């Protein structure tokens, strides 16, 4: 079967996201891998992290003992499920690093595309 490099057949329209707008995966394209026997397996393409320098700063937070990313997201962003936005704005590999060290300064940023100090 002919594909367009994304494993989806040529001429097919992109499917709407199965994820809500609040999900970090909402804008991640869904592709379909077609097995030699014709079976189709949908998967998410790789999600590229935004450049933190292009995110508008909403606030800065100094980590205290007992802080958790989900609690900070609830406080600053209004939803514990948005913890990933804090992770995107700070250079960590493991999100647990965000709050592991009391005294660490965290940047709380606006999502990519939302006007703010750094992204106009």
Backbone atoms as SQL, in Angstrom:
CREATE TABLE atoms (id INTEGER PRIMARY KEY, chain TEXT, resi INTEGER, resn TEXT, atom TEXT, x REAL, y REAL, z REAL);
INSERT INTO atoms VALUES
  (1, 'A', 1, 'UNK', 'N', 0.842, -1.173, 0.000),
  (2, 'A', 1, 'UNK', 'CA', 0.000, 0.000, 0.000),
  (3, 'A', 1, 'UNK', 'C', 0.888, 1.238, 0.000),
  (4, 'A', 2, 'UNK', 'N', 0.530, 2.247, -0.761),
  (5, 'A', 2, 'UNK', 'CA', 1.311, 3.471, -0.842),
  (6, 'A', 2, 'UNK', 'C', 1.010, 4.360, 0.355),
  (7, 'A', 3, 'UNK', 'N', 2.082, 4.884, 0.944),
  (8, 'A', 3, 'UNK', 'CA', 1.899, 5.774, 2.089),
  (9, 'A', 3, 'UNK', 'C', 2.594, 7.090, 1.823),
  (10, 'A', 4, 'UNK', 'N', 2.311, 8.066, 2.656),
  (11, 'A', 4, 'UNK', 'CA', 2.898, 9.397, 2.491),
  (12, 'A', 4, 'UNK', 'C', 4.054, 9.655, 3.454),
  (13, 'A', 5, 'UNK', 'N', 4.656, 8.615, 3.971),
  (14, 'A', 5, 'UNK', 'CA', 5.760, 8.775, 4.910),
  (15, 'A', 5, 'UNK', 'C', 5.298, 8.790, 6.353),
  (16, 'A', 6, 'UNK', 'N', 4.013, 8.954, 6.568),
  (17, 'A', 6, 'UNK', 'CA', 3.489, 8.916, 7.934),
  (18, 'A', 6, 'UNK', 'C', 2.784, 7.600, 8.187),
  (19, 'A', 7, 'UNK', 'N', 2.940, 6.648, 7.299),
  (20, 'A', 7, 'UNK', 'CA', 2.303, 5.343, 7.353),
  (21, 'A', 7, 'UNK', 'C', 0.809, 5.402, 7.071),
  (22, 'A', 8, 'UNK', 'N', 0.263, 6.559, 6.717),
  (23, 'A', 8, 'UNK', 'CA', -1.148, 6.654, 6.357),
  (24, 'A', 8, 'UNK', 'C', -1.261, 6.613, 4.840),
  (25, 'A', 9, 'UNK', 'N', -2.284, 5.952, 4.307),
  (26, 'A', 9, 'UNK', 'CA', -2.448, 5.903, 2.855),
  (27, 'A', 9, 'UNK', 'C', -2.557, 7.302, 2.268),
  (28, 'A', 10, 'UNK', 'N', -2.003, 7.474, 1.060),
  (29, 'A', 10, 'UNK', 'CA', -2.092, 8.755, 0.373),
  (30, 'A', 10, 'UNK', 'C', -3.547, 9.127, 0.153),
  (31, 'A', 11, 'UNK', 'N', -3.834, 10.411, 0.249),
  (32, 'A', 11, 'UNK', 'CA', -5.174, 10.894, -0.024),
  (33, 'A', 11, 'UNK', 'C', -6.125, 10.812, 1.156),
  (34, 'A', 12, 'UNK', 'N', -5.656, 10.353, 2.304),
  (35, 'A', 12, 'UNK', 'CA', -6.547, 10.293, 3.460),
  (36, 'A', 12, 'UNK', 'C', -6.426, 11.580, 4.264),
  (37, 'A', 13, 'UNK', 'N', -7.538, 12.038, 4.781),
  (38, 'A', 13, 'UNK', 'CA', -7.548, 13.248, 5.603),
  (39, 'A', 13, 'UNK', 'C', -7.090, 12.895, 7.012),
  (40, 'A', 14, 'UNK', 'N', -6.402, 13.819, 7.676),
  (41, 'A', 14, 'UNK', 'CA', -6.003, 13.525, 9.052),
  (42, 'A', 14, 'UNK', 'C', -7.243, 13.358, 9.927),
  (43, 'A', 15, 'UNK', 'N', -7.174, 12.396, 10.811),
  (44, 'A', 15, 'UNK', 'CA', -8.293, 12.142, 11.717),
  (45, 'A', 15, 'UNK', 'C', -8.303, 13.195, 12.813),
  (46, 'A', 16, 'UNK', 'N', -9.481, 13.536, 13.322),
  (47, 'A', 16, 'UNK', 'CA', -9.509, 14.463, 14.454),
  (48, 'A', 16, 'UNK', 'C', -8.818, 13.824, 15.653),
  (49, 'A', 17, 'UNK', 'N', -8.273, 14.664, 16.501),
  (50, 'A', 17, 'UNK', 'CA', -7.550, 14.152, 17.663),
  (51, 'A', 17, 'UNK', 'C', -8.489, 13.400, 18.597),
  (52, 'A', 18, 'UNK', 'N', -8.051, 12.233, 19.068),
  (53, 'A', 18, 'UNK', 'CA', -8.862, 11.517, 20.048),
  (54, 'A', 18, 'UNK', 'C', -8.673, 12.073, 21.465),
  (55, 'A', 19, 'UNK', 'N', -7.828, 13.093, 21.591),
  (56, 'A', 19, 'UNK', 'CA', -7.506, 13.653, 22.899),
  (57, 'A', 19, 'UNK', 'C', -8.153, 15.024, 23.074),
  (58, 'A', 20, 'UNK', 'N', -8.554, 15.379, 24.302),
  (59, 'A', 20, 'UNK', 'CA', -9.153, 16.698, 24.531),
  (60, 'A', 20, 'UNK', 'C', -8.124, 17.805, 24.322),
  (61, 'A', 21, 'UNK', 'N', -8.605, 19.033, 24.104),
  (62, 'A', 21, 'UNK', 'CA', -7.699, 20.171, 23.864),
  (63, 'A', 21, 'UNK', 'C', -6.734, 20.384, 25.026),
  (64, 'A', 22, 'UNK', 'N', -7.091, 19.959, 26.216),
  (65, 'A', 22, 'UNK', 'CA', -6.228, 20.151, 27.383),
  (66, 'A', 22, 'UNK', 'C', -5.099, 19.125, 27.460),
  (67, 'A', 23, 'UNK', 'N', -5.105, 18.129, 26.587),
  (68, 'A', 23, 'UNK', 'CA', -4.087, 17.078, 26.611),
  (69, 'A', 23, 'UNK', 'C', -2.826, 17.514, 25.876),
  (70, 'A', 24, 'UNK', 'N', -1.688, 17.099, 26.391),
  (71, 'A', 24, 'UNK', 'CA', -0.433, 17.395, 25.691),
  (72, 'A', 24, 'UNK', 'C', -0.353, 16.669, 24.360),
  (73, 'A', 25, 'UNK', 'N', -1.192, 15.681, 24.153),
  (74, 'A', 25, 'UNK', 'CA', -1.178, 14.917, 22.908),
  (75, 'A', 25, 'UNK', 'C', -2.213, 15.397, 21.897),
  (76, 'A', 26, 'UNK', 'N', -2.981, 16.447, 22.222),
  (77, 'A', 26, 'UNK', 'CA', -4.046, 16.899, 21.324),
  (78, 'A', 26, 'UNK', 'C', -3.533, 17.222, 19.926),
  (79, 'A', 27, 'UNK', 'N', -2.425, 17.928, 19.823),
  (80, 'A', 27, 'UNK', 'CA', -1.897, 18.332, 18.516),
  (81, 'A', 27, 'UNK', 'C', -0.901, 17.336, 17.931),
  (82, 'A', 28, 'UNK', 'N', -0.723, 16.202, 18.590),
  (83, 'A', 28, 'UNK', 'CA', 0.184, 15.176, 18.081),
  (84, 'A', 28, 'UNK', 'C', -0.552, 14.352, 17.033),
  (85, 'A', 29, 'UNK', 'N', -0.032, 14.313, 15.810),
  (86, 'A', 29, 'UNK', 'CA', -0.734, 13.582, 14.751),
  (87, 'A', 29, 'UNK', 'C', -0.841, 12.086, 15.037),
  (88, 'A', 30, 'UNK', 'N', -1.973, 11.541, 14.654),
  (89, 'A', 30, 'UNK', 'CA', -2.196, 10.101, 14.728),
  (90, 'A', 30, 'UNK', 'C', -1.871, 9.540, 13.349),
  (91, 'A', 31, 'UNK', 'N', -1.061, 8.510, 13.308),
  (92, 'A', 31, 'UNK', 'CA', -0.724, 7.847, 12.051),
  (93, 'A', 31, 'UNK', 'C', -1.173, 6.391, 12.150),
  (94, 'A', 32, 'UNK', 'N', -1.159, 5.711, 11.024),
  (95, 'A', 32, 'UNK', 'CA', -1.571, 4.311, 10.981),
  (96, 'A', 32, 'UNK', 'C', -0.473, 3.512, 10.303),
  (97, 'A', 33, 'UNK', 'N', -0.001, 2.491, 10.996),
  (98, 'A', 33, 'UNK', 'CA', 0.968, 1.566, 10.408),
  (99, 'A', 33, 'UNK', 'C', 0.177, 0.404, 9.814),
  (100, 'A', 34, 'UNK', 'N', 0.446, 0.105, 8.546),
  (101, 'A', 34, 'UNK', 'CA', -0.255, -0.987, 7.872),
  (102, 'A', 34, 'UNK', 'C', 0.685, -2.182, 7.779),
  (103, 'A', 35, 'UNK', 'N', 0.285, -3.279, 8.393),
  (104, 'A', 35, 'UNK', 'CA', 1.064, -4.523, 8.366),
  (105, 'A', 35, 'UNK', 'C', 0.965, -5.158, 6.981),
  (106, 'A', 36, 'UNK', 'N', 1.916, -6.024, 6.626),
  (107, 'A', 36, 'UNK', 'CA', 1.858, -6.703, 5.327),
  (108, 'A', 36, 'UNK', 'C', 0.550, -7.466, 5.106),
  (109, 'A', 37, 'UNK', 'N', -0.066, -7.926, 6.195),
  (110, 'A', 37, 'UNK', 'CA', -1.328, -8.664, 6.049),
  (111, 'A', 37, 'UNK', 'C', -2.543, -7.737, 6.013),
  (112, 'A', 38, 'UNK', 'N', -2.311, -6.413, 6.027),
  (113, 'A', 38, 'UNK', 'CA', -3.402, -5.456, 5.932),
  (114, 'A', 38, 'UNK', 'C', -3.910, -4.926, 7.264),
  (115, 'A', 39, 'UNK', 'N', -3.488, -5.536, 8.369),
  (116, 'A', 39, 'UNK', 'CA', -3.916, -5.025, 9.675),
  (117, 'A', 39, 'UNK', 'C', -3.389, -3.608, 9.866),
  (118, 'A', 40, 'UNK', 'N', -4.229, -2.766, 10.451),
  (119, 'A', 40, 'UNK', 'CA', -3.850, -1.378, 10.686),
  (120, 'A', 40, 'UNK', 'C', -3.710, -1.126, 12.185),
  (121, 'A', 41, 'UNK', 'N', -2.591, -0.504, 12.540),
  (122, 'A', 41, 'UNK', 'CA', -2.332, -0.189, 13.941),
  (123, 'A', 41, 'UNK', 'C', -2.127, 1.316, 14.071),
  (124, 'A', 42, 'UNK', 'N', -3.088, 2.030, 14.693),
  (125, 'A', 42, 'UNK', 'CA', -2.894, 3.466, 14.886),
  (126, 'A', 42, 'UNK', 'C', -1.858, 3.727, 15.984),
  (127, 'A', 43, 'UNK', 'N', -1.139, 4.820, 15.840),
  (128, 'A', 43, 'UNK', 'CA', -0.157, 5.219, 16.849),
  (129, 'A', 43, 'UNK', 'C', 0.015, 6.726, 16.792),
  (130, 'A', 44, 'UNK', 'N', 0.564, 7.280, 17.855),
  (131, 'A', 44, 'UNK', 'CA', 0.858, 8.709, 17.886),
  (132, 'A', 44, 'UNK', 'C', 2.256, 8.952, 17.356),
  (133, 'A', 45, 'UNK', 'N', 2.381, 9.967, 16.517),
  (134, 'A', 45, 'UNK', 'CA', 3.707, 10.383, 16.063),
  (135, 'A', 45, 'UNK', 'C', 4.441, 10.964, 17.280),
  (136, 'A', 46, 'UNK', 'N', 5.697, 11.186, 17.131),
  (137, 'A', 46, 'UNK', 'CA', 6.499, 11.723, 18.231),
  (138, 'A', 46, 'UNK', 'C', 6.044, 13.144, 18.571),
  (139, 'A', 47, 'UNK', 'N', 5.912, 13.420, 19.857),
  (140, 'A', 47, 'UNK', 'CA', 5.571, 14.770, 20.321),
  (141, 'A', 47, 'UNK', 'C', 6.865, 15.521, 20.578),
  (142, 'A', 48, 'UNK', 'N', 7.061, 16.599, 19.848),
  (143, 'A', 48, 'UNK', 'CA', 8.256, 17.414, 20.047),
  (144, 'A', 48, 'UNK', 'C', 7.972, 18.444, 21.137),
  (145, 'A', 49, 'UNK', 'N', 8.896, 18.565, 22.051),
  (146, 'A', 49, 'UNK', 'CA', 8.728, 19.530, 23.132),
  (147, 'A', 49, 'UNK', 'C', 8.902, 20.942, 22.598),
  (148, 'A', 50, 'UNK', 'N', 8.112, 21.880, 23.111),
  (149, 'A', 50, 'UNK', 'CA', 8.282, 23.263, 22.675),
  (150, 'A', 50, 'UNK', 'C', 9.584, 23.838, 23.228),
  (151, 'A', 51, 'UNK', 'N', 10.112, 24.835, 22.536),
  (152, 'A', 51, 'UNK', 'CA', 11.291, 25.544, 23.028),
  (153, 'A', 51, 'UNK', 'C', 10.849, 26.379, 24.233),
  (154, 'A', 52, 'UNK', 'N', 11.360, 26.079, 25.436),
  (155, 'A', 52, 'UNK', 'CA', 10.921, 26.830, 26.622),
  (156, 'A', 52, 'UNK', 'C', 11.090, 28.342, 26.476),
  (157, 'A', 53, 'UNK', 'N', 12.080, 28.781, 25.704),
  (158, 'A', 53, 'UNK', 'CA', 12.313, 30.212, 25.531),
  (159, 'A', 53, 'UNK', 'C', 11.164, 30.885, 24.779),
  (160, 'A', 54, 'UNK', 'N', 10.371, 30.109, 24.060),
  (161, 'A', 54, 'UNK', 'CA', 9.264, 30.670, 23.285),
  (162, 'A', 54, 'UNK', 'C', 7.937, 30.653, 24.053),
  (163, 'A', 55, 'UNK', 'N', 7.956, 30.165, 25.278),
  (164, 'A', 55, 'UNK', 'CA', 6.748, 30.121, 26.093),
  (165, 'A', 55, 'UNK', 'C', 6.677, 31.371, 26.961),
  (166, 'A', 56, 'UNK', 'N', 5.514, 31.966, 27.054),
  (167, 'A', 56, 'UNK', 'CA', 5.337, 33.158, 27.878),
  (168, 'A', 56, 'UNK', 'C', 5.310, 32.810, 29.353),
  (169, 'A', 57, 'UNK', 'N', 6.068, 33.549, 30.146),
  (170, 'A', 57, 'UNK', 'CA', 6.123, 33.285, 31.585),
  (171, 'A', 57, 'UNK', 'C', 4.883, 33.835, 32.276),
  (172, 'A', 58, 'UNK', 'N', 4.234, 32.980, 33.050),
  (173, 'A', 58, 'UNK', 'CA', 3.072, 33.364, 33.843),
  (174, 'A', 58, 'UNK', 'C', 3.510, 33.708, 35.267),
  (175, 'A', 59, 'UNK', 'N', 4.415, 32.883, 35.816),
  (176, 'A', 59, 'UNK', 'CA', 4.882, 33.080, 37.191),
  (177, 'A', 59, 'UNK', 'C', 6.168, 32.299, 37.393),
  (178, 'A', 60, 'UNK', 'N', 6.815, 32.548, 38.521),
  (179, 'A', 60, 'UNK', 'CA', 7.934, 31.727, 38.962),
  (180, 'A', 60, 'UNK', 'C', 7.569, 31.191, 40.334),
  (181, 'A', 61, 'UNK', 'N', 8.032, 29.991, 40.620),
  (182, 'A', 61, 'UNK', 'CA', 7.705, 29.346, 41.891),
  (183, 'A', 61, 'UNK', 'C', 8.984, 28.782, 42.490),
  (184, 'A', 62, 'UNK', 'N', 9.179, 29.009, 43.773),
  (185, 'A', 62, 'UNK', 'CA', 10.293, 28.406, 44.492),
  (186, 'A', 62, 'UNK', 'C', 9.774, 27.148, 45.171),
  (187, 'A', 63, 'UNK', 'N', 10.391, 26.018, 44.848),
  (188, 'A', 63, 'UNK', 'CA', 9.944, 24.720, 45.358),
  (189, 'A', 63, 'UNK', 'C', 10.131, 24.647, 46.867),
  (190, 'A', 64, 'UNK', 'N', 9.097, 24.157, 47.534),
  (191, 'A', 64, 'UNK', 'CA', 9.126, 23.887, 48.977),
  (192, 'A', 64, 'UNK', 'C', 8.932, 22.397, 49.189),
  (193, 'A', 65, 'UNK', 'N', 9.349, 21.905, 50.352),
  (194, 'A', 65, 'UNK', 'CA', 9.129, 20.494, 50.683),
  (195, 'A', 65, 'UNK', 'C', 7.639, 20.188, 50.571),
  (196, 'A', 66, 'UNK', 'N', 7.316, 19.083, 49.947),
  (197, 'A', 66, 'UNK', 'CA', 5.923, 18.679, 49.792),
  (198, 'A', 66, 'UNK', 'C', 5.274, 19.148, 48.506),
  (199, 'A', 67, 'UNK', 'N', 5.933, 20.028, 47.755),
  (200, 'A', 67, 'UNK', 'CA', 5.373, 20.458, 46.471),
  (201, 'A', 67, 'UNK', 'C', 5.305, 19.284, 45.508),
  (202, 'A', 68, 'UNK', 'N', 4.279, 19.291, 44.675),
  (203, 'A', 68, 'UNK', 'CA', 4.133, 18.299, 43.607),
  (204, 'A', 68, 'UNK', 'C', 3.715, 19.040, 42.353),
  (205, 'A', 69, 'UNK', 'N', 4.135, 18.538, 41.207),
  (206, 'A', 69, 'UNK', 'CA', 3.825, 19.202, 39.941),
  (207, 'A', 69, 'UNK', 'C', 2.322, 19.330, 39.720),
  (208, 'A', 70, 'UNK', 'N', 1.555, 18.300, 40.079),
  (209, 'A', 70, 'UNK', 'CA', 0.107, 18.379, 39.864),
  (210, 'A', 70, 'UNK', 'C', -0.534, 19.446, 40.751),
  (211, 'A', 71, 'UNK', 'N', -0.043, 19.585, 41.986),
  (212, 'A', 71, 'UNK', 'CA', -0.590, 20.610, 42.877),
  (213, 'A', 71, 'UNK', 'C', -0.218, 22.015, 42.396),
  (214, 'A', 72, 'UNK', 'N', 1.003, 22.164, 41.893),
  (215, 'A', 72, 'UNK', 'CA', 1.412, 23.460, 41.343),
  (216, 'A', 72, 'UNK', 'C', 0.583, 23.807, 40.112),
  (217, 'A', 73, 'UNK', 'N', 0.320, 22.819, 39.269),
  (218, 'A', 73, 'UNK', 'CA', -0.500, 23.057, 38.078),
  (219, 'A', 73, 'UNK', 'C', -1.907, 23.483, 38.478),
  (220, 'A', 74, 'UNK', 'N', -2.458, 22.841, 39.489),
  (221, 'A', 74, 'UNK', 'CA', -3.793, 23.232, 39.960),
  (222, 'A', 74, 'UNK', 'C', -3.775, 24.677, 40.461),
  (223, 'A', 75, 'UNK', 'N', -2.751, 25.021, 41.222),
  (224, 'A', 75, 'UNK', 'CA', -2.653, 26.371, 41.790),
  (225, 'A', 75, 'UNK', 'C', -2.474, 27.436, 40.706),
  (226, 'A', 76, 'UNK', 'N', -1.515, 27.235, 39.808),
  (227, 'A', 76, 'UNK', 'CA', -1.172, 28.266, 38.828),
  (228, 'A', 76, 'UNK', 'C', -1.982, 28.188, 37.538),
  (229, 'A', 77, 'UNK', 'N', -2.364, 26.986, 37.126),
  (230, 'A', 77, 'UNK', 'CA', -3.005, 26.812, 35.822),
  (231, 'A', 77, 'UNK', 'C', -4.472, 26.405, 35.924),
  (232, 'A', 78, 'UNK', 'N', -4.931, 26.117, 37.149),
  (233, 'A', 78, 'UNK', 'CA', -6.336, 25.798, 37.342),
  (234, 'A', 78, 'UNK', 'C', -6.718, 24.353, 37.113),
  (235, 'A', 79, 'UNK', 'N', -5.740, 23.503, 36.817),
  (236, 'A', 79, 'UNK', 'CA', -6.026, 22.083, 36.588),
  (237, 'A', 79, 'UNK', 'C', -4.789, 21.257, 36.893),
  (238, 'A', 80, 'UNK', 'N', -4.943, 20.282, 37.777),
  (239, 'A', 80, 'UNK', 'CA', -3.826, 19.395, 38.113),
  (240, 'A', 80, 'UNK', 'C', -3.342, 18.618, 36.898),
  (241, 'A', 81, 'UNK', 'N', -4.231, 18.390, 35.933),
  (242, 'A', 81, 'UNK', 'CA', -3.865, 17.628, 34.735),
  (243, 'A', 81, 'UNK', 'C', -2.900, 18.389, 33.823),
  (244, 'A', 82, 'UNK', 'N', -2.672, 19.656, 34.088),
  (245, 'A', 82, 'UNK', 'CA', -1.778, 20.464, 33.248),
  (246, 'A', 82, 'UNK', 'C', -0.340, 20.482, 33.755),
  (247, 'A', 83, 'UNK', 'N', 0.020, 19.554, 34.649),
  (248, 'A', 83, 'UNK', 'CA', 1.382, 19.489, 35.197),
  (249, 'A', 83, 'UNK', 'C', 2.423, 19.435, 34.090),
  (250, 'A', 84, 'UNK', 'N', 2.073, 18.836, 32.965),
  (251, 'A', 84, 'UNK', 'CA', 3.011, 18.677, 31.853),
  (252, 'A', 84, 'UNK', 'C', 3.436, 20.025, 31.276),
  (253, 'A', 85, 'UNK', 'N', 2.596, 21.061, 31.430),
  (254, 'A', 85, 'UNK', 'CA', 2.993, 22.388, 30.945),
  (255, 'A', 85, 'UNK', 'C', 4.149, 22.937, 31.777),
  (256, 'A', 86, 'UNK', 'N', 4.146, 22.623, 33.067),
  (257, 'A', 86, 'UNK', 'CA', 5.257, 23.043, 33.924),
  (258, 'A', 86, 'UNK', 'C', 6.514, 22.268, 33.534),
  (259, 'A', 87, 'UNK', 'N', 6.365, 20.984, 33.255),
  (260, 'A', 87, 'UNK', 'CA', 7.515, 20.178, 32.820),
  (261, 'A', 87, 'UNK', 'C', 8.068, 20.693, 31.494),
  (262, 'A', 88, 'UNK', 'N', 7.187, 21.066, 30.560),
  (263, 'A', 88, 'UNK', 'CA', 7.643, 21.587, 29.269),
  (264, 'A', 88, 'UNK', 'C', 8.456, 22.868, 29.424),
  (265, 'A', 89, 'UNK', 'N', 8.140, 23.679, 30.425),
  (266, 'A', 89, 'UNK', 'CA', 8.789, 24.983, 30.593),
  (267, 'A', 89, 'UNK', 'C', 10.096, 24.924, 31.372),
  (268, 'A', 90, 'UNK', 'N', 10.426, 23.756, 31.914),
  (269, 'A', 90, 'UNK', 'CA', 11.630, 23.613, 32.736),
  (270, 'A', 90, 'UNK', 'C', 12.452, 22.431, 32.232),
  (271, 'A', 91, 'UNK', 'N', 13.768, 22.587, 32.139),
  (272, 'A', 91, 'UNK', 'CA', 14.610, 21.540, 31.548),
  (273, 'A', 91, 'UNK', 'C', 14.823, 20.337, 32.470),
  (274, 'A', 92, 'UNK', 'N', 13.899, 19.393, 32.424),
  (275, 'A', 92, 'UNK', 'CA', 14.036, 18.156, 33.195),
  (276, 'A', 92, 'UNK', 'C', 13.764, 16.968, 32.283),
  (277, 'A', 93, 'UNK', 'N', 14.362, 15.850, 32.613),
  (278, 'A', 93, 'UNK', 'CA', 14.101, 14.610, 31.885),
  (279, 'A', 93, 'UNK', 'C', 12.941, 13.874, 32.543),
  (280, 'A', 94, 'UNK', 'N', 12.952, 13.843, 33.858),
  (281, 'A', 94, 'UNK', 'CA', 11.921, 13.158, 34.638),
  (282, 'A', 94, 'UNK', 'C', 11.107, 14.223, 35.376),
  (283, 'A', 95, 'UNK', 'N', 9.782, 14.255, 35.198),
  (284, 'A', 95, 'UNK', 'CA', 8.978, 15.292, 35.855),
  (285, 'A', 95, 'UNK', 'C', 9.119, 15.328, 37.375),
  (286, 'A', 96, 'UNK', 'N', 9.520, 14.225, 37.983),
  (287, 'A', 96, 'UNK', 'CA', 9.710, 14.228, 39.443),
  (288, 'A', 96, 'UNK', 'C', 10.853, 15.146, 39.851),
  (289, 'A', 97, 'UNK', 'N', 11.769, 15.429, 38.910),
  (290, 'A', 97, 'UNK', 'CA', 12.876, 16.344, 39.194),
  (291, 'A', 97, 'UNK', 'C', 12.381, 17.762, 39.474),
  (292, 'A', 98, 'UNK', 'N', 11.206, 18.101, 38.958),
  (293, 'A', 98, 'UNK', 'CA', 10.687, 19.458, 39.126),
  (294, 'A', 98, 'UNK', 'C', 10.633, 19.871, 40.587),
  (295, 'A', 99, 'UNK', 'N', 10.169, 18.965, 41.438),
  (296, 'A', 99, 'UNK', 'CA', 9.946, 19.315, 42.844),
  (297, 'A', 99, 'UNK', 'C', 10.845, 18.542, 43.806),
  (298, 'A', 100, 'UNK', 'N', 11.870, 17.885, 43.292),
  (299, 'A', 100, 'UNK', 'CA', 12.749, 17.060, 44.133),
  (300, 'A', 100, 'UNK', 'C', 13.666, 17.891, 45.030),
  (301, 'A', 101, 'UNK', 'N', 13.975, 19.116, 44.624),
  (302, 'A', 101, 'UNK', 'CA', 14.940, 19.928, 45.358),
  (303, 'A', 101, 'UNK', 'C', 14.299, 21.211, 45.877),
  (304, 'A', 102, 'UNK', 'N', 14.037, 21.284, 47.194),
  (305, 'A', 102, 'UNK', 'CA', 13.516, 22.537, 47.746),
  (306, 'A', 102, 'UNK', 'C', 14.468, 23.690, 47.422),
  (307, 'A', 103, 'UNK', 'N', 13.890, 24.829, 47.091),
  (308, 'A', 103, 'UNK', 'CA', 14.674, 26.001, 46.716),
  (309, 'A', 103, 'UNK', 'C', 14.824, 26.162, 45.216),
  (310, 'A', 104, 'UNK', 'N', 14.574, 25.114, 44.461),
  (311, 'A', 104, 'UNK', 'CA', 14.671, 25.212, 43.001),
  (312, 'A', 104, 'UNK', 'C', 13.620, 26.200, 42.496),
  (313, 'A', 105, 'UNK', 'N', 14.009, 27.021, 41.526),
  (314, 'A', 105, 'UNK', 'CA', 13.076, 27.976, 40.913),
  (315, 'A', 105, 'UNK', 'C', 12.464, 27.329, 39.681),
  (316, 'A', 106, 'UNK', 'N', 11.145, 27.291, 39.641),
  (317, 'A', 106, 'UNK', 'CA', 10.421, 26.754, 38.492),
  (318, 'A', 106, 'UNK', 'C', 9.750, 27.884, 37.735),
  (319, 'A', 107, 'UNK', 'N', 9.780, 27.765, 36.453),
  (320, 'A', 107, 'UNK', 'CA', 9.076, 28.708, 35.592),
  (321, 'A', 107, 'UNK', 'C', 7.705, 28.122, 35.296),
  (322, 'A', 108, 'UNK', 'N', 6.672, 28.887, 35.533),
  (323, 'A', 108, 'UNK', 'CA', 5.314, 28.497, 35.175),
  (324, 'A', 108, 'UNK', 'C', 5.012, 29.270, 33.900),
  (325, 'A', 109, 'UNK', 'N', 4.787, 28.555, 32.813),
  (326, 'A', 109, 'UNK', 'CA', 4.658, 29.208, 31.514),
  (327, 'A', 109, 'UNK', 'C', 3.271, 29.015, 30.922),
  (328, 'A', 110, 'UNK', 'N', 2.932, 29.934, 30.048),
  (329, 'A', 110, 'UNK', 'CA', 1.712, 29.821, 29.264),
  (330, 'A', 110, 'UNK', 'C', 1.940, 28.796, 28.163),
  (331, 'A', 111, 'UNK', 'N', 0.901, 28.127, 27.698),
  (332, 'A', 111, 'UNK', 'CA', 1.075, 27.163, 26.610),
  (333, 'A', 111, 'UNK', 'C', 1.594, 27.845, 25.347),
  (334, 'A', 112, 'UNK', 'N', 2.238, 27.083, 24.496),
  (335, 'A', 112, 'UNK', 'CA', 2.732, 27.604, 23.219),
  (336, 'A', 112, 'UNK', 'C', 1.571, 28.237, 22.460),
  (337, 'A', 113, 'UNK', 'N', 1.820, 29.406, 21.893),
  (338, 'A', 113, 'UNK', 'CA', 0.803, 30.085, 21.102),
  (339, 'A', 113, 'UNK', 'C', -0.053, 31.064, 21.883),
  (340, 'A', 114, 'UNK', 'N', 0.031, 31.038, 23.216),
  (341, 'A', 114, 'UNK', 'CA', -0.728, 31.988, 24.031),
  (342, 'A', 114, 'UNK', 'C', 0.153, 33.209, 24.241),
  (343, 'A', 115, 'UNK', 'N', -0.336, 34.409, 23.918),
  (344, 'A', 115, 'UNK', 'CA', 0.501, 35.597, 24.083),
  (345, 'A', 115, 'UNK', 'C', 0.977, 35.762, 25.521),
  (346, 'A', 116, 'UNK', 'N', 2.224, 36.156, 25.643),
  (347, 'A', 116, 'UNK', 'CA', 2.811, 36.371, 26.962),
  (348, 'A', 116, 'UNK', 'C', 4.114, 37.117, 26.801),
  (349, 'A', 117, 'UNK', 'N', 4.868, 37.204, 27.865),
  (350, 'A', 117, 'UNK', 'CA', 6.108, 37.980, 27.864),
  (351, 'A', 117, 'UNK', 'C', 7.086, 37.532, 26.795),
  (352, 'A', 118, 'UNK', 'N', 7.232, 36.223, 26.578),
  (353, 'A', 118, 'UNK', 'CA', 8.257, 35.744, 25.650),
  (354, 'A', 118, 'UNK', 'C', 7.733, 35.471, 24.253),
  (355, 'A', 119, 'UNK', 'N', 6.424, 35.260, 24.096),
  (356, 'A', 119, 'UNK', 'CA', 5.945, 34.884, 22.764),
  (357, 'A', 119, 'UNK', 'C', 4.939, 35.861, 22.192),
  (358, 'A', 120, 'UNK', 'N', 5.031, 37.102, 22.602),
  (359, 'A', 120, 'UNK', 'CA', 4.279, 38.179, 21.984),
  (360, 'A', 120, 'UNK', 'C', 2.846, 38.179, 22.248);
